[in-house]
Amino acid sequence: MRGWRSVSGPAHLPFFIDYPNNGDRVGRWRAMYERVRHTSAPSGFSELTISGSEREMRDWLGPNRLPLRFIAGERGICKVRIDAGSGDLVIE
């Protein structure tokens, strides 16, 4: 059975979606990109730029390997860099 579950907290903190019974989802994505010969297959985050309380965010996220960069300002995600093989996709 396929499905998902989510974890959320205060609105300014990230939410998480987990797909526990979906097999090799990343492998299916890679196969799809290869099948259509897409040259910019995303592979993960290069950097997440976040404003607000670094301590609150780190406490919420717990131990992780995310490439986080914190800046001053209102709470929220300011910039996302996604490794796409041939360069980063940037969302500001």
C-alpha positions as a LaTeX table, in Angstrom:
\begin{tabular}{lrrr}
\hline
Residue & $x$ (\AA) & $y$ (\AA) & $z$ (\AA) \\
\hline
Met1 & 0.00 & 0.00 & 0.00 \\
Arg2 & 1.34 & 3.42 & $-0.93$ \\
Gly3 & 0.73 & 6.51 & 1.10 \\
Trp4 & 2.27 & 9.44 & 2.87 \\
Arg5 & 2.42 & 11.14 & 6.23 \\
Ser6 & 3.37 & 14.63 & 7.28 \\
Val7 & 4.85 & 16.41 & 10.28 \\
Ser8 & 4.26 & 20.10 & 10.79 \\
Gly9 & 4.67 & 22.70 & 13.49 \\
Pro10 & 4.43 & 26.48 & 13.64 \\
Ala11 & 3.81 & 28.03 & 10.21 \\
His12 & 7.30 & 29.56 & 9.93 \\
Leu13 & 9.05 & 26.19 & 10.35 \\
Pro14 & 9.40 & 23.65 & 7.52 \\
Phe15 & 7.02 & 20.74 & 7.20 \\
Phe16 & 8.00 & 17.23 & 6.22 \\
Ile17 & 6.33 & 14.69 & 4.00 \\
Asp18 & 7.35 & 11.05 & 4.20 \\
Tyr19 & 6.48 & 8.39 & 1.65 \\
Pro20 & 7.36 & 5.27 & 3.67 \\
Asn21 & 5.93 & 2.59 & 1.36 \\
Asn22 & 6.83 & 3.90 & $-2.08$ \\
Gly23 & 9.80 & 1.69 & $-2.90$ \\
Asp24 & 12.71 & 3.24 & $-4.74$ \\
Arg25 & 11.11 & 6.59 & $-5.58$ \\
Val26 & 14.46 & 8.25 & $-6.30$ \\
Gly27 & 15.41 & 5.40 & $-8.64$ \\
Arg28 & 12.11 & 5.81 & $-10.51$ \\
Trp29 & 12.80 & 9.54 & $-10.92$ \\
Arg30 & 16.31 & 8.89 & $-12.24$ \\
Ala31 & 14.99 & 6.32 & $-14.72$ \\
Met32 & 12.36 & 8.79 & $-15.93$ \\
Tyr33 & 14.96 & 11.53 & $-16.50$ \\
Glu34 & 17.21 & 9.09 & $-18.36$ \\
Arg35 & 14.32 & 7.81 & $-20.50$ \\
Val36 & 13.45 & 11.33 & $-21.72$ \\
Arg37 & 17.14 & 12.34 & $-21.92$ \\
His38 & 16.61 & 15.27 & $-19.58$ \\
Thr39 & 19.91 & 17.07 & $-18.91$ \\
Ser40 & 18.99 & 18.78 & $-15.63$ \\
Ala41 & 17.92 & 16.02 & $-13.26$ \\
Pro42 & 17.79 & 17.40 & $-9.70$ \\
Ser43 & 19.82 & 15.38 & $-7.22$ \\
Gly44 & 19.51 & 17.29 & $-3.94$ \\
Phe45 & 19.86 & 20.60 & $-2.20$ \\
Ser46 & 23.09 & 22.57 & $-2.68$ \\
Glu47 & 22.12 & 25.25 & $-0.17$ \\
Leu48 & 19.10 & 26.48 & 1.77 \\
Thr49 & 19.26 & 30.12 & 2.86 \\
Ile50 & 17.04 & 30.73 & 5.88 \\
Ser51 & 16.31 & 33.83 & 7.94 \\
Gly52 & 15.10 & 33.88 & 11.49 \\
Ser53 & 16.34 & 32.07 & 14.59 \\
Glu54 & 19.12 & 29.63 & 13.73 \\
Arg55 & 18.77 & 27.94 & 17.11 \\
Glu56 & 15.00 & 27.43 & 16.72 \\
Met57 & 15.47 & 26.00 & 13.22 \\
Arg58 & 18.28 & 23.64 & 14.27 \\
Asp59 & 16.24 & 22.49 & 17.29 \\
Trp60 & 13.23 & 21.79 & 15.01 \\
Leu61 & 15.25 & 19.96 & 12.34 \\
Gly62 & 17.45 & 17.99 & 14.71 \\
Pro63 & 20.63 & 16.29 & 13.44 \\
Asn64 & 20.82 & 16.53 & 9.66 \\
Arg65 & 23.16 & 16.96 & 6.72 \\
Leu66 & 21.31 & 19.83 & 5.09 \\
Pro67 & 23.50 & 22.61 & 3.63 \\
Leu68 & 21.93 & 25.40 & 5.69 \\
Arg69 & 22.97 & 29.06 & 5.59 \\
Phe70 & 21.38 & 31.48 & 8.03 \\
Ile71 & 20.94 & 35.22 & 7.49 \\
Ala72 & 19.31 & 38.03 & 9.47 \\
Gly73 & 15.72 & 38.98 & 8.71 \\
Glu74 & 12.14 & 37.82 & 9.06 \\
Arg75 & 11.57 & 34.11 & 9.54 \\
Gly76 & 11.45 & 31.98 & 6.43 \\
Ile77 & 13.23 & 30.38 & 3.53 \\
Cys78 & 14.93 & 33.03 & 1.37 \\
Lys79 & 16.71 & 31.00 & $-1.29$ \\
Val80 & 16.92 & 27.37 & $-2.38$ \\
Arg81 & 19.72 & 26.00 & $-4.54$ \\
Ile82 & 19.11 & 22.57 & $-6.08$ \\
Asp83 & 21.95 & 20.59 & $-7.66$ \\
Ala84 & 20.82 & 19.75 & $-11.18$ \\
Gly85 & 23.94 & 18.08 & $-12.56$ \\
Ser86 & 24.80 & 20.77 & $-15.09$ \\
Gly87 & 24.49 & 23.58 & $-12.52$ \\
Asp88 & 22.29 & 24.78 & $-9.68$ \\
Leu89 & 18.65 & 25.69 & $-10.06$ \\
Val90 & 18.03 & 28.72 & $-7.84$ \\
Ile91 & 14.66 & 29.70 & $-6.37$ \\
Glu92 & 14.50 & 33.05 & $-4.58$ \\
\hline
\end{tabular}
